[in-house]
Amino acid sequence: MRNLALFILFLIGLFYVRRALRGGLGQGGRKPDAEAPEGAPMPPRAEVQEIEQMVACAHCGLHVPESEGVRGAGGFFCSEEHRRLGPRR
């Protein structure tokens, strides 16, 4: 029984060493595209989100993405409540 347990541990260790030497799987658990056969259709890639400008709130100074904030008469605000209160002096 002891020999069987040692053999199983040896196989597990061998698996991890082999995997480390091969470089493991590519990102996202997929093999690198270099191994794909020629002429095979490319899998869809995740869409890259554009980098968005961060703007400071005129009331509290918190930086928020421009699309999530509110523009008002006193400048840019992080929420409707801070737009209502106006810029802090």
C-alpha positions, 0 to 999 in steps of 0.5 A: 500500500505504501509503494502504491501511494509513493508511485501515485505521488511520483506520477503527480510530481512528474506531471507538474515537472513536465508541465513546467518544462513545457511552459504550461497552457497558454493564457485562459487555459488554451494552448498557444495559437502557434500549435493551431493548424494553418487555415484554421479559423481564428477564435474570437478575441475579447474586445479591448476596452478603450482607456477612459479619462479619469476626472476629479469631482469638483465637490469631493475630489474623487476621480471617476471615469468620465462616462460614469460622472455628471457634468454640471454648471460648476464642473464635473461631479461624481454623482447627481447629489454632488452636482446638486451641492455644487463645487466645494470651496 
